[in-house]
Amino acid sequence: MIVWLVALSLVLAGVAEASTISALVRDQRNEPVADAVVVALPRGGVPSVPARTGRETVDQVDKEFIPYVTAVLVGSPVYFPNRDNIRHHVYSFSAAKTFELPLYSGTPAKPIVFDRPGVVTLGCNIHDWMLGYIYVAPTPYFATTRQGRVKLDDLPVGTYTARVWHPRMEGSEEGTAKAVTVGNGATEVVWQLTLKEDLRPRRAPVPGQRGYR
Amino acid sequence: MKAVAALVLAGCVLGPATAFASWFVDGDLGIVHETNVGLAQKARDVKSDSALGAGVSGGYAFQLDDRNVLSLAGDLAGSGYAELPGLSNLAAGATTAFRSKFGFGGSAPWLRLFASGARLEYDNDVRDGWRYRLGAGGGMRFGERWDVRLDYVFEERFADRRRGGGRLPGDVFDTTAHAYSARVDFLSSEALTLFSSYTFRDGDVVSTTRRNAEILAASSALTADRAFGPDFVAYKIDATVHVLTFGMSIALGSQASLNVAYERQIGLGRGGLDYFNDVFRGGVLVSF
Protein backbone atom coordinates (compact mmCIF):
# COMPACT_ATOMS: atom_id res chain seq x y z
CA MET A 1 0.00 0.00 0.00
CA ILE A 2 2.74 2.45 0.92
CA VAL A 3 4.57 1.61 -2.26
CA TRP A 4 1.46 2.41 -4.33
CA LEU A 5 0.96 5.72 -2.51
CA VAL A 6 4.56 6.69 -3.11
CA ALA A 7 4.23 5.77 -6.78
CA LEU A 8 1.00 7.73 -7.15
CA SER A 9 2.51 10.81 -5.52
CA LEU A 10 5.49 10.62 -7.85
CA VAL A 11 3.21 10.39 -10.89
CA LEU A 12 1.10 13.31 -9.71
CA ALA A 13 4.22 15.33 -9.04
CA GLY A 14 5.39 14.56 -12.58
CA VAL A 15 2.07 15.60 -14.09
CA ALA A 16 2.07 18.77 -12.10
CA GLU A 17 5.50 19.68 -13.39
CA ALA A 18 4.84 18.80 -17.07
CA SER A 19 3.43 21.73 -18.98
CA THR A 20 2.59 22.97 -22.45
CA ILE A 21 3.66 25.65 -24.87
CA SER A 22 0.75 26.58 -27.07
CA ALA A 23 2.10 28.28 -30.17
CA LEU A 24 0.36 30.39 -32.78
CA VAL A 25 2.19 31.33 -35.99
CA ARG A 26 0.76 33.94 -38.35
CA ASP A 27 2.08 35.57 -41.48
CA GLN A 28 2.28 39.24 -42.43
CA ARG A 29 -1.42 39.20 -43.38
CA ASN A 30 -2.40 37.62 -40.07
CA GLU A 31 -3.20 34.36 -41.82
CA PRO A 32 -2.31 31.17 -39.91
CA VAL A 33 0.89 29.54 -41.14
CA ALA A 34 1.02 25.81 -41.79
CA ASP A 35 4.24 23.80 -41.87
CA ALA A 36 6.09 26.01 -39.39
CA VAL A 37 8.32 24.14 -36.95
CA VAL A 38 8.21 25.33 -33.35
CA VAL A 39 11.06 24.21 -31.10
CA ALA A 40 11.75 24.75 -27.42
CA LEU A 41 15.36 24.58 -26.21
CA PRO A 42 15.75 24.22 -22.45
CA ARG A 43 17.94 27.00 -21.06
CA GLY A 44 19.76 24.49 -18.92
CA GLY A 45 20.87 22.50 -21.91
CA VAL A 46 19.21 19.96 -24.13
CA PRO A 47 18.51 16.66 -22.37
CA SER A 48 20.03 13.59 -23.92
CA VAL A 49 17.17 11.52 -25.27
CA PRO A 50 17.01 8.75 -27.81
CA ALA A 51 15.44 9.42 -31.20
CA ARG A 52 11.71 8.88 -31.34
CA THR A 53 10.86 5.32 -32.09
CA GLY A 54 8.02 6.07 -34.47
CA ARG A 55 8.56 5.38 -38.17
CA GLU A 56 9.20 8.77 -39.78
CA THR A 57 8.31 8.90 -43.46
CA VAL A 58 8.30 11.42 -46.26
CA ASP A 59 6.01 10.10 -49.00
CA GLN A 60 6.05 10.95 -52.65
CA VAL A 61 2.45 11.23 -53.81
CA ASP A 62 1.30 12.64 -57.15
CA LYS A 63 4.80 13.97 -57.78
CA GLU A 64 4.93 15.93 -54.52
CA PHE A 65 6.63 15.38 -51.16
CA ILE A 66 4.08 14.67 -48.44
CA PRO A 67 4.31 16.27 -45.96
CA TYR A 68 5.93 19.41 -47.26
CA VAL A 69 7.77 19.87 -43.94
CA THR A 70 8.76 17.03 -41.63
CA ALA A 71 10.35 17.66 -38.24
CA VAL A 72 12.44 14.90 -36.66
CA LEU A 73 14.73 14.60 -33.67
CA VAL A 74 18.41 14.48 -34.49
CA GLY A 75 19.51 10.89 -35.05
CA SER A 76 16.16 9.81 -36.44
CA PRO A 77 15.87 7.46 -39.41
CA VAL A 78 13.46 8.55 -42.13
CA TYR A 79 11.97 6.41 -44.89
CA PHE A 80 11.08 7.78 -48.32
CA PRO A 81 8.29 5.63 -49.78
CA ASN A 82 7.45 6.34 -53.39
CA ARG A 83 3.64 5.99 -53.63
CA ASP A 84 3.56 6.96 -57.32
CA ASN A 85 3.65 4.37 -60.08
CA ILE A 86 6.68 6.06 -61.60
CA ARG A 87 10.21 6.42 -60.35
CA HIS A 88 11.61 9.33 -58.35
CA HIS A 89 15.18 10.34 -57.64
CA VAL A 90 15.36 11.97 -54.24
CA TYR A 91 18.39 14.00 -53.24
CA SER A 92 19.65 16.66 -50.88
CA PHE A 93 22.78 18.79 -50.98
CA SER A 94 22.10 20.48 -47.65
CA ALA A 95 24.92 20.84 -45.15
CA ALA A 96 22.88 19.07 -42.48
CA LYS A 97 22.57 15.97 -44.68
CA THR A 98 23.79 15.17 -48.15
CA PHE A 99 22.30 12.06 -49.67
CA GLU A 100 20.86 10.60 -52.82
CA LEU A 101 18.30 7.87 -53.45
CA PRO A 102 18.92 7.02 -57.11
CA LEU A 103 15.92 6.45 -59.36
CA TYR A 104 13.61 4.07 -57.49
CA SER A 105 10.07 2.92 -56.98
CA GLY A 106 8.53 1.46 -53.83
CA THR A 107 10.23 1.97 -50.49
CA PRO A 108 14.02 1.79 -50.14
CA ALA A 109 14.99 -0.94 -47.67
CA LYS A 110 17.17 1.32 -45.56
CA PRO A 111 16.12 4.65 -44.11
CA ILE A 112 18.24 7.78 -44.20
CA VAL A 113 19.51 8.74 -40.73
CA PHE A 114 19.53 12.47 -40.03
CA ASP A 115 22.38 12.82 -37.57
CA ARG A 116 23.04 16.56 -37.62
CA PRO A 117 20.64 19.30 -36.59
CA GLY A 118 19.58 21.74 -39.26
CA VAL A 119 17.38 22.08 -42.30
CA VAL A 120 17.55 19.53 -45.11
CA THR A 121 16.08 20.54 -48.46
CA LEU A 122 14.69 17.67 -50.53
CA GLY A 123 14.38 17.56 -54.30
CA CYS A 124 13.60 15.09 -57.05
CA ASN A 125 15.88 15.15 -60.04
CA ILE A 126 13.12 13.93 -62.35
CA HIS A 127 10.44 16.42 -61.30
CA ASP A 128 12.08 19.74 -60.55
CA TRP A 129 9.04 21.29 -58.88
CA MET A 130 9.09 18.66 -56.12
CA LEU A 131 10.32 20.36 -52.98
CA GLY A 132 10.26 19.24 -49.37
CA TYR A 133 12.05 19.93 -46.10
CA ILE A 134 13.22 17.95 -43.12
CA TYR A 135 13.85 19.98 -40.00
CA VAL A 136 16.29 18.06 -37.80
CA ALA A 137 15.69 19.30 -34.28
CA PRO A 138 18.38 19.30 -31.57
CA THR A 139 15.73 19.04 -28.85
CA PRO A 140 12.90 16.59 -28.24
CA TYR A 141 10.52 19.53 -27.77
CA PHE A 142 9.27 20.41 -31.23
CA ALA A 143 6.19 20.15 -33.43
CA THR A 144 4.89 21.37 -36.78
CA THR A 145 1.94 23.72 -37.10
CA ARG A 146 -1.31 22.77 -38.74
CA GLN A 147 -3.45 25.80 -39.52
CA GLY A 148 -1.08 27.99 -37.58
CA ARG A 149 -1.33 26.30 -34.22
CA VAL A 150 0.62 23.64 -32.38
CA LYS A 151 1.18 22.45 -28.85
CA LEU A 152 4.42 21.26 -27.30
CA ASP A 153 3.22 18.97 -24.53
CA ASP A 154 4.90 17.36 -21.57
CA LEU A 155 7.57 20.00 -21.15
CA PRO A 156 9.32 19.93 -17.79
CA VAL A 157 8.76 23.12 -15.85
CA GLY A 158 11.54 25.57 -16.54
CA THR A 159 12.81 28.25 -18.86
CA TYR A 160 13.17 27.70 -22.62
CA THR A 161 14.26 29.47 -25.71
CA ALA A 162 11.39 28.99 -28.15
CA ARG A 163 11.95 29.49 -31.87
CA VAL A 164 10.08 28.99 -35.09
CA TRP A 165 11.25 28.05 -38.59
CA HIS A 166 9.45 28.01 -41.92
CA PRO A 167 10.87 27.32 -45.41
CA ARG A 168 9.73 30.68 -46.74
CA MET A 169 10.38 32.90 -43.73
CA GLU A 170 12.27 36.15 -44.04
CA GLY A 171 15.23 36.28 -41.67
CA SER A 172 16.73 33.54 -39.57
CA GLU A 173 15.28 31.09 -37.13
CA GLU A 174 17.53 32.54 -34.44
CA GLY A 175 15.86 35.89 -34.97
CA THR A 176 12.56 34.46 -33.74
CA ALA A 177 13.93 33.38 -30.35
CA LYS A 178 11.75 34.14 -27.34
CA ALA A 179 12.45 33.36 -23.70
CA VAL A 180 9.55 31.36 -22.35
CA THR A 181 9.08 30.34 -18.74
CA VAL A 182 6.89 27.30 -18.49
CA GLY A 183 4.96 26.71 -15.31
CA ASN A 184 1.98 24.57 -14.65
CA GLY A 185 -0.58 24.70 -17.44
CA ALA A 186 -0.29 26.17 -20.91
CA THR A 187 1.87 29.09 -21.95
CA GLU A 188 0.90 30.78 -25.18
CA VAL A 189 3.55 32.09 -27.56
CA VAL A 190 2.73 33.99 -30.72
CA TRP A 191 4.95 34.64 -33.72
CA GLN A 192 4.30 36.73 -36.77
CA LEU A 193 6.46 35.79 -39.73
CA THR A 194 7.02 37.53 -43.01
CA LEU A 195 6.81 34.85 -45.68
CA LYS A 196 8.44 35.06 -49.08
CA GLU A 197 6.84 33.75 -52.26
CA ASP A 198 7.22 30.12 -53.27
CA LEU A 199 9.42 30.44 -56.34
CA ARG A 200 10.18 26.80 -57.01
CA PRO A 201 10.19 25.65 -60.68
CA ARG A 202 6.59 25.88 -61.81
CA ARG A 203 4.55 22.72 -62.32
CA ALA A 204 1.62 24.34 -64.11
CA PRO A 205 2.02 24.31 -67.91
CA VAL A 206 3.46 27.29 -69.76
CA PRO A 207 2.89 27.89 -73.50
CA GLY A 208 5.68 26.49 -75.62
CA GLN A 209 6.82 23.98 -73.03
CA ARG A 210 4.61 21.04 -73.79
CA GLY A 211 5.51 17.39 -73.47
CA TYR A 212 6.70 15.37 -70.52
CA ARG A 213 8.43 17.44 -67.86
CA MET B 1 5.65 9.26 -90.49
CA LYS B 2 5.29 5.50 -90.37
CA ALA B 3 8.37 5.27 -88.17
CA VAL B 4 6.99 7.84 -85.74
CA ALA B 5 3.59 6.12 -85.69
CA ALA B 6 5.29 2.80 -85.02
CA LEU B 7 7.21 4.35 -82.13
CA VAL B 8 4.03 5.76 -80.62
CA LEU B 9 2.25 2.45 -81.05
CA ALA B 10 5.18 0.73 -79.35
CA GLY B 11 4.96 3.25 -76.53
CA CYS B 12 1.24 2.65 -76.09
CA VAL B 13 1.83 -1.08 -75.91
CA LEU B 14 4.98 -1.05 -73.79
CA GLY B 15 4.13 1.94 -71.61
CA PRO B 16 1.49 0.42 -69.35
CA ALA B 17 3.61 -2.70 -68.87
CA THR B 18 6.76 -0.84 -67.99
CA ALA B 19 7.36 0.17 -64.40
CA PHE B 20 9.43 3.18 -65.32
CA ALA B 21 6.94 4.58 -67.84
CA SER B 22 4.77 7.52 -66.91
CA TRP B 23 1.77 8.59 -68.96
CA PHE B 24 1.13 12.23 -69.64
CA VAL B 25 -1.57 14.29 -71.32
CA ASP B 26 -1.45 17.93 -72.39
CA GLY B 27 -4.50 19.76 -73.59
CA ASP B 28 -5.25 23.26 -74.78
CA LEU B 29 -8.26 25.33 -75.74
CA GLY B 30 -7.97 28.87 -77.00
CA ILE B 31 -8.64 31.56 -79.52
CA VAL B 32 -6.26 33.25 -81.91
CA HIS B 33 -6.72 36.42 -83.91
CA GLU B 34 -4.43 37.32 -86.80
CA THR B 35 -4.44 40.67 -88.53
CA ASN B 36 -2.94 39.28 -91.73
CA VAL B 37 -3.82 35.63 -92.07
CA GLY B 38 -2.69 35.39 -95.68
CA LEU B 39 0.65 37.12 -95.05
CA ALA B 40 -0.15 39.60 -97.81
CA GLN B 41 1.99 42.60 -98.69
CA LYS B 42 -0.59 45.04 -100.02
CA ALA B 43 -3.26 46.56 -97.80
CA ARG B 44 -6.04 45.63 -100.21
CA ASP B 45 -5.15 41.94 -99.88
CA VAL B 46 -4.82 41.82 -96.11
CA LYS B 47 -7.47 39.76 -94.35
CA SER B 48 -7.83 39.30 -90.63
CA ASP B 49 -9.56 36.44 -88.91
CA SER B 50 -10.06 34.66 -85.63
CA ALA B 51 -10.01 30.97 -84.90
CA LEU B 52 -11.04 28.73 -82.07
CA GLY B 53 -8.52 25.98 -81.51
CA ALA B 54 -8.15 22.92 -79.36
CA GLY B 55 -5.52 20.26 -79.04
CA VAL B 56 -4.56 17.23 -77.05
CA SER B 57 -1.29 15.39 -76.84
CA GLY B 58 -0.68 12.32 -74.78
CA GLY B 59 1.58 9.36 -74.44
CA TYR B 60 4.25 7.75 -72.32
CA ALA B 61 7.55 8.97 -70.95
CA PHE B 62 10.23 6.40 -70.24
CA GLN B 63 12.75 7.29 -67.56
CA LEU B 64 15.85 5.72 -69.05
CA ASP B 65 17.97 6.72 -66.06
CA ASP B 66 18.22 9.59 -63.59
CA ARG B 67 19.03 12.14 -66.30
CA ASN B 68 17.39 10.93 -69.51
CA VAL B 69 13.74 10.62 -70.54
CA LEU B 70 12.35 9.36 -73.83
CA SER B 71 8.74 10.23 -74.60
CA LEU B 72 6.32 9.07 -77.26
CA ALA B 73 3.05 10.88 -77.83
CA GLY B 74 0.10 11.11 -80.15
CA ASP B 75 -1.05 14.61 -81.11
CA LEU B 76 -4.44 15.84 -82.25
CA ALA B 77 -5.25 19.49 -82.88
CA GLY B 78 -7.89 21.46 -84.72
CA SER B 79 -8.78 25.05 -85.56
CA GLY B 80 -12.01 26.57 -86.80
CA TYR B 81 -11.83 29.97 -88.55
CA ALA B 82 -14.70 32.43 -88.37
CA GLU B 83 -14.40 34.40 -91.63
CA LEU B 84 -12.24 32.07 -93.71
CA PRO B 85 -13.62 28.60 -93.02
CA GLY B 86 -11.45 27.12 -95.73
CA LEU B 87 -8.52 27.49 -93.34
CA SER B 88 -10.19 25.37 -90.67
CA ASN B 89 -8.08 22.31 -90.15
CA LEU B 90 -7.39 19.16 -88.25
CA ALA B 91 -3.89 17.83 -87.57
CA ALA B 92 -3.21 14.32 -86.33
CA GLY B 93 0.27 13.06 -85.72
CA ALA B 94 2.91 11.87 -83.34
CA THR B 95 5.95 13.20 -81.52
CA THR B 96 8.94 11.49 -80.03
CA ALA B 97 11.30 13.43 -77.80
CA PHE B 98 14.48 12.77 -75.85
CA ARG B 99 15.33 14.98 -72.89
CA SER B 100 18.62 14.94 -71.07
CA LYS B 101 19.61 16.84 -67.96
CA PHE B 102 23.20 17.72 -67.10
CA GLY B 103 23.35 17.71 -63.33
CA PHE B 104 21.07 17.87 -60.33
CA GLY B 105 18.27 20.19 -59.40
CA GLY B 106 16.04 22.66 -61.15
CA SER B 107 18.93 24.83 -62.31
CA ALA B 108 20.75 22.07 -64.17
CA PRO B 109 20.98 22.69 -67.92
CA TRP B 110 18.96 20.42 -70.19
CA LEU B 111 18.85 19.39 -73.82
CA ARG B 112 15.81 18.22 -75.80
CA LEU B 113 15.64 16.60 -79.21
CA PHE B 114 12.38 15.84 -80.94
CA ALA B 115 10.87 14.58 -84.15
CA SER B 116 7.24 14.88 -85.13
CA GLY B 117 5.01 14.15 -88.05
CA ALA B 118 1.40 15.09 -88.69
CA ARG B 119 -1.29 14.69 -91.28
CA LEU B 120 -2.96 18.03 -92.10
CA GLU B 121 -6.55 18.16 -93.35
CA TYR B 122 -8.09 21.52 -94.26
CA ASP B 123 -11.61 22.50 -95.15
CA ASN B 124 -10.16 23.80 -98.41
CA ASP B 125 -8.04 20.86 -99.51
CA VAL B 126 -5.31 22.73 -101.37
CA ARG B 127 -3.35 22.81 -98.10
CA ASP B 128 -3.84 19.15 -97.22
CA GLY B 129 -0.65 17.23 -96.74
CA TRP B 130 2.01 16.13 -94.28
CA ARG B 131 4.15 18.15 -91.92
CA TYR B 132 7.43 16.96 -90.41
CA ARG B 133 9.50 18.67 -87.78
CA LEU B 134 12.92 17.99 -86.31
CA GLY B 135 14.14 20.08 -83.43
CA ALA B 136 16.80 20.58 -80.81
CA GLY B 137 16.69 22.84 -77.82
CA GLY B 138 18.39 23.52 -74.55
CA GLY B 139 18.05 25.73 -71.56
CA MET B 140 18.64 26.34 -67.92
CA ARG B 141 17.30 28.19 -64.93
CA PHE B 142 19.11 31.20 -63.49
CA GLY B 143 18.33 31.92 -59.87
CA GLU B 144 14.77 31.53 -58.68
CA ARG B 145 13.05 33.56 -61.38
CA TRP B 146 14.71 33.28 -64.77
CA ASP B 147 14.55 30.53 -67.38
CA VAL B 148 16.40 30.80 -70.66
CA ARG B 149 16.13 28.45 -73.62
CA LEU B 150 17.37 28.24 -77.20
CA ASP B 151 15.65 26.18 -79.89
CA TYR B 152 16.14 25.15 -83.47
CA VAL B 153 13.34 23.61 -85.56
CA PHE B 154 13.50 22.32 -89.11
CA GLU B 155 10.10 22.01 -90.75
CA GLU B 156 9.10 20.47 -94.03
CA ARG B 157 5.62 20.19 -95.51
CA PHE B 158 4.44 18.13 -98.44
CA ALA B 159 1.09 18.90 -100.02
CA ASP B 160 -1.10 16.30 -101.68
CA ARG B 161 -2.03 18.47 -104.65
CA ARG B 162 0.27 20.52 -106.81
CA ARG B 163 -1.96 22.32 -109.27
CA GLY B 164 0.11 24.98 -110.95
CA GLY B 165 -0.77 28.13 -112.75
CA GLY B 166 0.91 28.97 -116.04
CA ARG B 167 4.70 28.96 -116.09
CA LEU B 168 5.18 28.29 -112.40
CA PRO B 169 4.86 24.96 -110.65
CA GLY B 170 2.00 24.38 -108.23
CA ASP B 171 3.88 23.01 -105.26
CA VAL B 172 3.09 26.08 -103.16
CA PHE B 173 2.44 24.14 -100.01
CA ASP B 174 5.61 22.07 -100.28
CA THR B 175 7.66 24.24 -97.97
CA THR B 176 10.90 24.05 -96.04
CA ALA B 177 12.03 26.33 -93.22
CA HIS B 178 14.58 26.63 -90.45
CA ALA B 179 13.66 28.47 -87.26
CA TYR B 180 16.04 29.61 -84.53
CA SER B 181 14.62 31.03 -81.34
CA ALA B 182 15.64 32.38 -77.97
CA ARG B 183 13.20 32.65 -75.11
CA VAL B 184 13.24 34.07 -71.60
CA ASP B 185 10.71 33.26 -68.88
CA PHE B 186 10.42 35.34 -65.74
CA LEU B 187 8.65 33.95 -62.70
CA SER B 188 7.03 37.14 -61.48
CA SER B 189 5.17 35.49 -58.62
CA GLU B 190 4.08 32.04 -57.52
CA ALA B 191 1.31 32.07 -60.11
CA LEU B 192 2.45 34.51 -62.80
CA THR B 193 5.07 33.81 -65.44
CA LEU B 194 6.00 36.40 -68.05
CA PHE B 195 7.74 35.26 -71.21
CA SER B 196 9.26 36.75 -74.30
CA SER B 197 10.93 35.22 -77.31
CA TYR B 198 12.54 36.08 -80.59
CA THR B 199 12.48 33.71 -83.55
CA PHE B 200 14.38 34.00 -86.78
CA ARG B 201 12.79 31.89 -89.48
CA ASP B 202 14.40 31.35 -92.83
CA GLY B 203 12.66 29.52 -95.66
CA ASP B 204 9.51 29.28 -97.69
CA VAL B 205 6.46 31.36 -96.86
CA VAL B 206 3.04 31.04 -98.49
CA SER B 207 1.54 34.45 -99.19
CA THR B 208 -2.04 34.68 -100.45
CA THR B 209 -2.91 37.81 -102.44
CA ARG B 210 -4.75 38.91 -105.53
CA ARG B 211 -2.70 38.56 -108.66
CA ASN B 212 0.06 41.14 -108.98
CA ALA B 213 3.23 41.36 -110.98
CA GLU B 214 5.61 41.94 -108.08
CA ILE B 215 4.83 38.76 -106.21
CA LEU B 216 4.56 36.77 -109.39
CA ALA B 217 8.09 37.80 -110.29
CA ALA B 218 9.48 36.77 -106.92
CA SER B 219 7.57 33.58 -106.26
CA SER B 220 8.65 30.06 -107.05
CA ALA B 221 5.19 28.46 -107.20
CA LEU B 222 1.54 29.45 -107.24
CA THR B 223 -1.92 28.00 -107.06
CA ALA B 224 -5.47 29.28 -106.74
CA ASP B 225 -6.44 29.71 -103.08
CA ARG B 226 -10.22 29.44 -102.74
CA ALA B 227 -9.98 29.67 -98.97
CA PHE B 228 -9.50 33.44 -99.37
CA GLY B 229 -11.85 33.98 -102.29
CA PRO B 230 -12.24 33.27 -106.00
CA ASP B 231 -9.64 35.82 -107.13
CA PHE B 232 -6.94 34.98 -104.63
CA VAL B 233 -3.73 33.14 -105.39
CA ALA B 234 -1.28 31.51 -103.03
CA TYR B 235 2.35 32.23 -103.86
CA LYS B 236 5.42 30.55 -102.45
CA ILE B 237 8.08 33.10 -101.67
CA ASP B 238 11.45 32.95 -100.00
CA ALA B 239 11.53 35.05 -96.85
CA THR B 240 13.20 35.64 -93.57
CA VAL B 241 10.73 36.22 -90.78
CA HIS B 242 11.39 37.90 -87.46
CA VAL B 243 8.91 36.99 -84.75
CA LEU B 244 8.72 38.78 -81.42
CA THR B 245 6.48 37.32 -78.74
CA PHE B 246 5.37 38.65 -75.37
CA GLY B 247 3.08 36.70 -73.11
CA MET B 248 1.92 35.91 -69.64
CA SER B 249 0.85 32.69 -68.03
CA ILE B 250 -1.23 32.49 -64.88
CA ALA B 251 -1.12 29.17 -63.04
CA LEU B 252 -4.53 27.78 -62.15
CA GLY B 253 -3.44 25.30 -59.54
CA SER B 254 -0.61 22.94 -60.35
CA GLN B 255 -1.92 21.44 -63.59
CA ALA B 256 -3.56 24.22 -65.55
CA SER B 257 -2.84 27.74 -66.70
CA LEU B 258 -4.52 30.70 -68.33
CA ASN B 259 -2.39 32.27 -71.03
CA VAL B 260 -2.34 35.31 -73.27
CA ALA B 261 0.30 36.29 -75.79
CA TYR B 262 1.00 38.84 -78.49
CA GLU B 263 3.17 38.04 -81.47
CA ARG B 264 4.55 40.44 -84.07
CA GLN B 265 5.64 38.80 -87.32
CA ILE B 266 7.82 40.78 -89.68
CA GLY B 267 8.33 38.99 -92.97
CA LEU B 268 11.07 40.18 -95.32
CA GLY B 269 10.50 38.47 -98.63
CA ARG B 270 12.87 38.28 -101.55
CA GLY B 271 12.17 41.07 -104.02
CA GLY B 272 10.90 43.47 -101.37
CA LEU B 273 7.83 41.38 -100.57
CA ASP B 274 7.55 42.44 -96.96
CA TYR B 275 4.57 41.85 -94.71
CA PHE B 276 3.46 42.21 -91.12
CA ASN B 277 1.15 40.07 -89.06
CA ASP B 278 0.00 40.66 -85.51
CA VAL B 279 -1.19 37.58 -83.68
CA PHE B 280 -3.13 37.63 -80.42
CA ARG B 281 -3.59 34.40 -78.52
CA GLY B 282 -5.54 33.49 -75.42
CA GLY B 283 -6.42 30.17 -73.90
CA VAL B 284 -6.13 27.53 -71.27
CA LEU B 285 -3.54 24.77 -70.97
CA VAL B 286 -3.87 21.67 -68.87
CA SER B 287 -1.23 19.09 -68.11
CA PHE B 288 -1.58 15.74 -66.38
Interface residues (C-beta under 8 A of the other chain):
Chain A: N85 I86 R87 H89 Y91 F93 P102 L103 S105 G123 N125 I126 D128 W129 E197 D198 L199 R200 P201 R202 R203 A204 P205 V206 P207 G208 R210 G211 Y212 R213
Chain B: A19 F20 A21 S22 F24 D26 S57 A61 Q63 D65 D66 R67 V69 S71 A73 T95 A97 R99 K101 F104 G105 G106 A108 R112 F114 R141 E144 R145 R183 D185 L187 S189 E190 A191 T193 F195 S197 G247 S249 A251 L252 G253 S254 Q255 A256 S257 N259 A261 R281 L285 V286 S287
